[in-house]
C-alpha cells in the first residue's frame, strides 16, 4: 500500500513538472508570404510583368509607400518565451521592382542580418505654456466664473 502512494505521488509530481516545462516552451509564430525559390526562379528580369508576378507569387505582402512599382514579399518568424518580449528569429524580404512598362526591373532578397536596428530617441518636444500639477488643474478654475452666462 505504501509503495502505491509513493508511485502515485511520483506520477503526479512528474505530470506537474512536465506540464510546467511544456508551458515554458517557446511559441513560434510564422507570418507573411515568402515565395519558394523555384517560384522566384520563374521571374525573369526584363520579361515578366506585374500580372506574371501575381500569377506566380500571389499578391505582395506590401507595396512601397512612395513607389507603387516596388512590391515586397515579407516573411517573419517570431519566438515568444513565457512572458518575455517576442523576438524576431528569422526574417526574409523579397523586393521586386518594376519599370515604367510594368516589367520586372529588379529581384532582390534581404535577410534579418541585412536590416538595421532603429532606436527611437527619447527627446521631448518643447511646448509653449507652463506645466500644471494635478491640483492646479483641478482647482485652477475655482472663482473664475462670471455672471455673463445669464
TORPA-4810 file (N, C-alpha, C, O; in nm, 3 decimals):
<nodes>
NODE_1_0.082_-0.119_0.000_0.000_0.000_0.000_0.087_0.126_0.000_0.058_0.223_-0.069_X
NODE_2_0.194_0.120_0.080_0.282_0.236_0.092_0.354_0.265_-0.040_0.378_0.382_-0.072_X
NODE_3_0.389_0.161_-0.116_0.457_0.182_-0.245_0.362_0.239_-0.349_0.405_0.312_-0.439_X
NODE_4_0.232_0.207_-0.339_0.134_0.264_-0.430_0.122_0.415_-0.410_0.113_0.490_-0.508_X
NODE_5_0.123_0.459_-0.287_0.114_0.603_-0.257_0.238_0.674_-0.309_0.227_0.782_-0.367_X
NODE_6_0.355_0.615_-0.290_0.479_0.674_-0.341_0.475_0.683_-0.493_0.513_0.785_-0.552_X
NODE_7_0.430_0.576_-0.557_0.424_0.572_-0.702_0.324_0.677_-0.754_0.353_0.748_-0.851_X
NODE_8_0.206_0.687_-0.689_0.107_0.787_-0.729_0.162_0.928_-0.711_0.143_1.013_-0.797_X
NODE_9_0.229_0.954_-0.599_0.289_1.086_-0.574_0.394_1.117_-0.679_0.401_1.230_-0.729_X
NODE_10_0.476_1.018_-0.713_0.579_1.039_-0.815_0.516_1.072_-0.950_0.564_1.160_-1.021_X
NODE_11_0.410_1.001_-0.986_0.343_1.025_-1.115_0.280_1.164_-1.117_0.289_1.233_-1.218_X
NODE_12_0.218_1.205_-1.008_0.156_1.337_-1.002_0.262_1.446_-1.014_0.246_1.541_-1.089_X
NODE_13_0.372_1.431_-0.939_0.481_1.531_-0.945_0.542_1.533_-1.085_0.571_1.640_-1.138_X
NODE_14_0.563_1.417_-1.146_0.619_1.412_-1.281_0.523_1.477_-1.381_0.568_1.545_-1.473_X
NODE_15_0.393_1.457_-1.364_0.295_1.519_-1.453_0.296_1.671_-1.441_0.293_1.741_-1.542_X
NODE_16_0.299_1.722_-1.318_0.305_1.867_-1.298_0.435_1.926_-1.353_0.435_2.034_-1.412_X
NODE_17_0.545_1.854_-1.334_0.673_1.901_-1.387_0.670_1.906_-1.540_0.719_2.001_-1.600_X
NODE_18_0.614_1.803_-1.602_0.605_1.801_-1.748_0.516_1.914_-1.799_0.548_1.979_-1.899_X
NODE_19_0.404_1.939_-1.731_0.315_2.048_-1.771_0.384_2.183_-1.754_0.369_2.271_-1.838_X
NODE_20_0.459_2.198_-1.646_0.531_2.324_-1.621_0.637_2.347_-1.729_0.651_2.457_-1.780_X
NODE_21_0.712_2.242_-1.762_0.815_2.255_-1.867_0.752_2.281_-2.003_0.807_2.357_-2.083_X
NODE_22_0.639_2.221_-2.031_0.570_2.245_-2.159_0.522_2.389_-2.167_0.520_2.448_-2.276_X
NODE_23_0.482_2.446_-2.055_0.438_2.585_-2.053_0.551_2.682_-2.079_0.528_2.795_-2.122_X
NODE_24_0.673_2.639_-2.054_0.790_2.726_-2.076_0.851_2.708_-2.215_0.951_2.772_-2.246_X
NODE_25_0.794_2.623_-2.296_0.849_2.606_-2.430_0.811_2.728_-2.515_0.704_2.785_-2.497_X
NODE_26_0.898_2.766_-2.606_0.871_2.887_-2.686_0.755_2.868_-2.783_0.734_2.759_-2.837_X
NODE_27_0.680_2.975_-2.804_0.574_2.978_-2.903_0.634_3.039_-3.030_0.690_3.149_-3.025_X
NODE_28_0.623_2.971_-3.141_0.679_3.021_-3.267_0.564_3.056_-3.361_0.477_2.974_-3.390_X
NODE_29_0.566_3.181_-3.408_0.462_3.229_-3.499_0.524_3.264_-3.633_0.617_3.345_-3.640_X
NODE_30_0.473_3.204_-3.739_0.518_3.235_-3.875_0.416_3.327_-3.939_0.296_3.299_-3.939_X
NODE_31_0.465_3.438_-3.994_0.375_3.535_-4.057_0.433_3.577_-4.191_0.554_3.580_-4.210_X
NODE_32_0.344_3.609_-4.283_0.389_3.664_-4.410_0.378_3.566_-4.524_0.328_3.455_-4.511_X
NODE_33_0.428_3.612_-4.638_0.421_3.537_-4.763_0.559_3.537_-4.826_0.597_3.633_-4.892_X
NODE_34_0.633_3.430_-4.806_0.765_3.419_-4.866_0.758_3.323_-4.984_0.723_3.206_-4.966_X
NODE_35_0.792_3.370_-5.104_0.787_3.283_-5.222_0.891_3.171_-5.214_0.999_3.188_-5.156_X
NODE_36_0.858_3.060_-5.272_0.951_2.947_-5.281_1.062_2.982_-5.381_1.037_3.054_-5.477_X
NODE_37_1.185_2.931_-5.360_1.296_2.962_-5.452_1.268_2.923_-5.596_1.308_2.994_-5.688_X
NODE_38_1.199_2.811_-5.618_1.169_2.770_-5.755_1.069_2.864_-5.821_1.070_2.881_-5.943_X
NODE_39_0.982_2.925_-5.741_0.889_3.025_-5.795_0.963_3.153_-5.830_0.933_3.217_-5.932_X
NODE_40_1.058_3.191_-5.747_1.137_3.312_-5.776_1.220_3.295_-5.903_1.242_3.391_-5.977_X
NODE_41_1.265_3.173_-5.928_1.344_3.147_-6.050_1.262_3.168_-6.177_1.319_3.191_-6.284_X
NODE_42_1.130_3.160_-6.166_1.044_3.179_-6.283_1.030_3.327_-6.320_0.989_3.359_-6.432_X
NODE_43_1.063_3.417_-6.227_1.053_3.561_-6.252_1.177_3.604_-6.329_1.288_3.591_-6.279_X
NODE_44_1.159_3.654_-6.448_1.271_3.694_-6.535_1.276_3.846_-6.546_1.178_3.911_-6.582_X
NODE_45_1.393_3.902_-6.513_1.412_4.047_-6.521_1.401_4.090_-6.667_1.463_4.030_-6.755_X
NODE_46_1.321_4.192_-6.694_1.301_4.245_-6.828_1.194_4.174_-6.907_1.153_4.223_-7.013_X
NODE_47_1.146_4.059_-6.860_1.044_3.984_-6.933_0.913_3.972_-6.857_0.806_3.996_-6.913_X
NODE_48_0.919_3.937_-6.729_0.797_3.915_-6.651_0.726_4.047_-6.622_0.791_4.149_-6.598_X
NODE_49_0.594_4.043_-6.624_0.513_4.162_-6.597_0.451_4.150_-6.456_0.468_4.050_-6.388_X
NODE_50_0.381_4.255_-6.417_0.313_4.253_-6.287_0.212_4.138_-6.280_0.199_4.072_-6.177_X
NODE_51_0.142_4.114_-6.390_0.046_4.005_-6.395_0.113_3.870_-6.378_0.061_3.782_-6.309_X
NODE_52_0.230_3.853_-6.443_0.305_3.728_-6.430_0.347_3.706_-6.285_0.335_3.596_-6.231_X
NODE_53_0.396_3.811_-6.223_0.443_3.801_-6.083_0.326_3.765_-5.992_0.340_3.682_-5.903_X
NODE_54_0.213_3.828_-6.013_0.095_3.798_-5.931_0.050_3.654_-5.952_0.012_3.587_-5.856_X
NODE_55_0.054_3.606_-6.076_0.015_3.468_-6.104_0.109_3.368_-6.038_0.064_3.265_-5.988_X
NODE_56_0.238_3.398_-6.037_0.338_3.304_-5.984_0.349_3.313_-5.833_0.349_3.211_-5.764_X
NODE_57_0.359_3.436_-5.779_0.388_3.454_-5.637_0.266_3.493_-5.554_0.269_3.483_-5.431_X
NODE_58_0.160_3.537_-5.618_0.045_3.586_-5.544_0.061_3.735_-5.518_0.156_3.798_-5.564_X
NODE_59_-0.033_3.790_-5.444_-0.027_3.933_-5.414_0.085_3.961_-5.315_0.115_3.876_-5.231_X
NODE_60_0.147_4.078_-5.323_0.257_4.109_-5.232_0.208_4.134_-5.090_0.092_4.168_-5.068_X
NODE_61_0.299_4.118_-4.994_0.267_4.150_-4.855_0.246_4.299_-4.839_0.163_4.344_-4.760_X
NODE_62_0.324_4.376_-4.915_0.316_4.521_-4.906_0.362_4.583_-5.036_0.437_4.522_-5.113_X
NODE_63_0.317_4.705_-5.060_0.364_4.784_-5.173_0.430_4.907_-5.115_0.377_4.967_-5.022_X
NODE_64_0.545_4.944_-5.169_0.621_5.057_-5.114_0.534_5.182_-5.107_0.454_5.208_-5.196_X
NODE_65_0.551_5.257_-5.001_0.468_5.375_-4.977_0.484_5.482_-5.084_0.385_5.538_-5.130_X
NODE_66_0.606_5.509_-5.124_0.631_5.619_-5.216_0.651_5.576_-5.360_0.670_5.659_-5.448_X
NODE_67_0.646_5.444_-5.385_0.662_5.395_-5.522_0.577_5.270_-5.541_0.615_5.163_-5.494_X
NODE_68_0.464_5.281_-5.608_0.377_5.164_-5.626_0.436_5.057_-5.717_0.378_4.950_-5.732_X
NODE_69_0.550_5.084_-5.778_0.617_4.986_-5.862_0.719_4.902_-5.787_0.797_4.830_-5.849_X
NODE_70_0.719_4.910_-5.655_0.808_4.827_-5.572_0.718_4.741_-5.484_0.645_4.792_-5.399_X
NODE_71_0.726_4.609_-5.505_0.646_4.515_-5.429_0.735_4.442_-5.330_0.850_4.410_-5.360_X
NODE_72_0.680_4.416_-5.211_0.755_4.350_-5.105_0.681_4.222_-5.063_0.562_4.224_-5.034_X
NODE_73_0.753_4.113_-5.061_0.703_3.986_-5.008_0.781_3.962_-4.879_0.901_3.937_-4.882_X
NODE_74_0.711_3.970_-4.766_0.777_3.968_-4.635_0.735_3.845_-4.558_0.618_3.809_-4.554_X
NODE_75_0.833_3.780_-4.496_0.809_3.665_-4.410_0.887_3.684_-4.281_1.002_3.726_-4.283_X
NODE_76_0.821_3.653_-4.168_0.887_3.674_-4.039_0.851_3.559_-3.946_0.737_3.512_-3.944_X
NODE_77_0.950_3.514_-3.870_0.928_3.411_-3.768_0.960_3.474_-3.632_1.072_3.519_-3.608_X
NODE_78_0.859_3.476_-3.545_0.872_3.540_-3.413_0.861_3.433_-3.306_0.772_3.348_-3.310_X
NODE_79_0.953_3.438_-3.209_0.954_3.341_-3.100_0.921_3.413_-2.970_0.983_3.514_-2.936_X
NODE_80_0.823_3.361_-2.897_0.783_3.418_-2.769_0.803_3.312_-2.662_0.752_3.201_-2.675_X
NODE_81_0.876_3.346_-2.558_0.902_3.254_-2.448_0.840_3.312_-2.322_0.883_3.416_-2.272_X
NODE_82_0.739_3.244_-2.271_0.668_3.282_-2.148_0.625_3.427_-2.154_0.551_3.467_-2.244_X
NODE_83_0.671_3.508_-2.060_0.630_3.648_-2.051_0.733_3.743_-2.108_0.717_3.865_-2.097_X
NODE_84_0.838_3.692_-2.169_0.943_3.777_-2.224_0.896_3.843_-2.353_0.799_3.801_-2.415_X
NODE_85_0.968_3.948_-2.391_0.936_4.022_-2.513_0.958_3.931_-2.635_1.059_3.862_-2.642_X
NODE_86_0.864_3.931_-2.730_0.883_3.849_-2.851_1.009_3.889_-2.926_1.046_4.006_-2.932_X
NODE_87_1.074_3.788_-2.984_1.200_3.811_-3.056_1.188_3.760_-3.199_1.142_3.648_-3.223_X
NODE_88_1.230_3.843_-3.294_1.229_3.804_-3.434_1.348_3.711_-3.457_1.463_3.753_-3.444_X
NODE_89_1.320_3.587_-3.491_1.425_3.487_-3.510_1.471_3.484_-3.656_1.590_3.469_-3.684_X
NODE_90_1.376_3.498_-3.747_1.407_3.487_-3.889_1.318_3.585_-3.965_1.197_3.595_-3.940_X
NODE_91_1.378_3.656_-4.058_1.300_3.748_-4.142_1.362_3.750_-4.281_1.484_3.760_-4.296_X
NODE_92_1.276_3.740_-4.380_1.321_3.747_-4.518_1.228_3.839_-4.595_1.106_3.836_-4.577_X
NODE_93_1.287_3.921_-4.680_1.211_4.015_-4.763_1.256_3.999_-4.907_1.376_4.005_-4.936_X
NODE_94_1.161_3.979_-4.996_1.189_3.975_-5.139_1.133_4.105_-5.198_1.014_4.133_-5.187_X
NODE_95_1.221_4.182_-5.262_1.182_4.308_-5.324_1.178_4.287_-5.475_1.276_4.243_-5.536_X
NODE_96_1.065_4.320_-5.534_1.052_4.313_-5.680_1.014_4.453_-5.728_0.913_4.509_-5.687_X
NODE_97_1.098_4.507_-5.815_1.076_4.642_-5.867_1.039_4.632_-6.015_1.091_4.548_-6.088_X
NODE_98_0.949_4.720_-6.057_0.902_4.722_-6.195_0.941_4.854_-6.261_0.949_4.957_-6.195_X
NODE_99_0.965_4.849_-6.392_0.995_4.972_-6.466_0.865_5.038_-6.512_0.756_4.993_-6.474_X
NODE_100_0.876_5.142_-6.591_0.757_5.216_-6.634_0.667_5.134_-6.727_0.548_5.165_-6.740_X
NODE_101_0.720_5.030_-6.791_0.641_4.944_-6.879_0.582_4.824_-6.802_0.532_4.730_-6.864_X
NODE_102_0.589_4.828_-6.667_0.538_4.722_-6.579_0.609_4.589_-6.597_0.551_4.483_-6.575_X
NODE_103_0.736_4.594_-6.638_0.818_4.474_-6.647_0.914_4.471_-6.528_0.955_4.576_-6.477_X
NODE_104_0.950_4.350_-6.484_1.038_4.335_-6.368_1.173_4.399_-6.397_1.238_4.370_-6.498_X
NODE_105_1.213_4.485_-6.308_1.339_4.558_-6.321_1.445_4.503_-6.225_1.565_4.507_-6.255_X
NODE_106_1.400_4.452_-6.110_1.493_4.407_-6.005_1.424_4.304_-5.917_1.307_4.319_-5.881_X
NODE_107_1.497_4.198_-5.883_1.453_4.100_-5.783_1.566_4.085_-5.684_1.676_4.044_-5.720_X
NODE_108_1.539_4.118_-5.558_1.644_4.116_-5.456_1.588_4.056_-5.328_1.473_4.079_-5.292_X
NODE_109_1.672_3.978_-5.258_1.634_3.918_-5.131_1.715_3.978_-5.019_1.835_4.001_-5.033_X
NODE_110_1.648_4.004_-4.907_1.714_4.054_-4.787_1.680_3.961_-4.671_1.572_3.902_-4.667_X
NODE_111_1.773_3.948_-4.577_1.755_3.864_-4.460_1.761_3.949_-4.335_1.785_4.070_-4.342_X
NODE_112_1.739_3.888_-4.221_1.737_3.959_-4.093_1.869_4.032_-4.069_1.869_4.142_-4.014_X
NODE_113_1.980_3.973_-4.109_2.112_4.033_-4.087_2.132_4.160_-4.170_2.215_4.244_-4.135_X
NODE_114_2.057_4.174_-4.279_2.071_4.289_-4.367_2.002_4.414_-4.312_2.030_4.525_-4.355_X
NODE_115_1.912_4.394_-4.216_1.839_4.508_-4.161_1.922_4.585_-4.060_2.020_4.534_-4.007_X
NODE_116_1.882_4.707_-4.035_1.948_4.791_-3.936_1.850_4.822_-3.825_1.733_4.851_-3.850_X
NODE_117_1.898_4.815_-3.702_1.814_4.847_-3.587_1.794_4.998_-3.581_1.889_5.074_-3.595_X
NODE_118_1.671_5.039_-3.560_1.639_5.180_-3.546_1.596_5.202_-3.401_1.495_5.149_-3.356_X
NODE_119_1.674_5.282_-3.330_1.642_5.313_-3.192_1.573_5.448_-3.185_1.632_5.549_-3.225_X
NODE_120_1.450_5.452_-3.135_1.383_5.582_-3.125_1.449_5.670_-3.019_1.502_5.620_-2.920_X
NODE_121_1.445_5.798_-3.042_1.503_5.892_-2.948_1.404_5.919_-2.835_1.283_5.907_-2.854_X
NODE_122_1.457_5.955_-2.720_1.369_5.981_-2.606_1.356_6.131_-2.578_1.313_6.170_-2.470_X
NODE_123_1.392_6.214_-2.675_1.378_6.358_-2.657_1.231_6.397_-2.653_1.145_6.328_-2.708_X
NODE_124_1.204_6.509_-2.587_1.067_6.558_-2.574_1.056_6.689_-2.649_1.143_6.776_-2.638_X
NODE_125_0.951_6.704_-2.726_0.928_6.828_-2.799_0.878_6.934_-2.702_0.779_6.913_-2.633_X
NODE_126_0.947_7.049_-2.696_0.901_7.153_-2.603_0.771_7.216_-2.652_0.749_7.230_-2.772_X
NODE_127_0.687_7.253_-2.558_0.560_7.317_-2.591_0.551_7.451_-2.518_0.617_7.472_-2.417_X
NODE_128_0.469_7.539_-2.571_0.451_7.669_-2.510_0.363_7.656_-2.387_0.283_7.563_-2.376_X
NODE_129_0.376_7.750_-2.295_0.294_7.749_-2.176_0.369_7.693_-2.058_0.490_7.672_-2.064_X
NODE_130_0.296_7.669_-1.950_0.360_7.616_-1.830_0.295_7.484_-1.794_0.181_7.457_-1.832_X
NODE_131_0.368_7.403_-1.721_0.314_7.275_-1.679_0.245_7.291_-1.545_0.298_7.354_-1.454_X
NODE_132_0.126_7.235_-1.534_0.046_7.245_-1.413_0.045_7.111_-1.341_0.046_7.005_-1.403_X
NODE_133_0.043_7.118_-1.209_0.028_6.996_-1.131_-0.118_6.953_-1.137_-0.203_7.028_-1.186_X
NODE_134_-0.147_6.835_-1.088_-0.284_6.785_-1.092_-0.375_6.872_-1.005_-0.489_6.897_-1.043_X
NODE_135_-0.325_6.918_-0.891_-0.407_7.004_-0.805_-0.433_7.139_-0.870_-0.544_7.191_-0.859_X
NODE_136_-0.334_7.195_-0.938_-0.354_7.322_-1.008_-0.458_7.305_-1.119_-0.537_7.396_-1.143_X
NODE_137_-0.457_7.192_-1.185_-0.555_7.169_-1.290_-0.696_7.152_-1.232_-0.793_7.201_-1.290_X
NODE_138_-0.707_7.082_-1.119_-0.837_7.058_-1.059_-0.900_7.185_-1.000_-1.019_7.211_-1.018_X
NODE_139_-0.817_7.263_-0.929_-0.870_7.378_-0.857_-0.840_7.511_-0.925_-0.874_7.616_-0.869_X
NODE_140_-0.780_7.511_-1.040_-0.739_7.634_-1.107_-0.854_7.722_-1.152_-0.839_7.843_-1.160_X
NODE_141_-0.967_7.664_-1.182_-1.079_7.742_-1.233_-1.177_7.788_-1.126_-1.276_7.853_-1.157_X
NODE_142_-1.150_7.755_-1.000_-1.240_7.799_-0.894_-1.239_7.951_-0.884_-1.132_8.012_-0.878_X
NODE_143_-1.353_8.012_-0.883_-1.363_8.156_-0.870_-1.348_8.230_-1.001_-1.352_8.353_-1.000_X
NODE_144_-1.331_8.163_-1.113_-1.313_8.230_-1.242_-1.444_8.241_-1.320_-1.443_8.285_-1.434_X
NODE_145_-1.554_8.201_-1.260_-1.680_8.203_-1.331_-1.743_8.342_-1.318_-1.737_8.404_-1.212_X
NODE_146_-1.803_8.389_-1.425_-1.867_8.522_-1.422_-2.017_8.507_-1.437_-2.066_8.398_-1.467_X
NODE_147_-2.088_8.612_-1.418_-2.233_8.612_-1.430_-2.278_8.644_-1.572_-2.397_8.671_-1.591_X
NODE_148_-2.192_8.641_-1.671_-2.227_8.676_-1.809_-2.313_8.568_-1.876_-2.371_8.593_-1.981_X
NODE_149_-2.322_8.452_-1.818_-2.399_8.343_-1.879_-2.548_8.363_-1.866_-2.624_8.287_-1.925_X
NODE_150_-2.595_8.462_-1.791_-2.738_8.485_-1.769_-2.809_8.529_-1.892_-2.930_8.552_-1.888_X
</nodes>
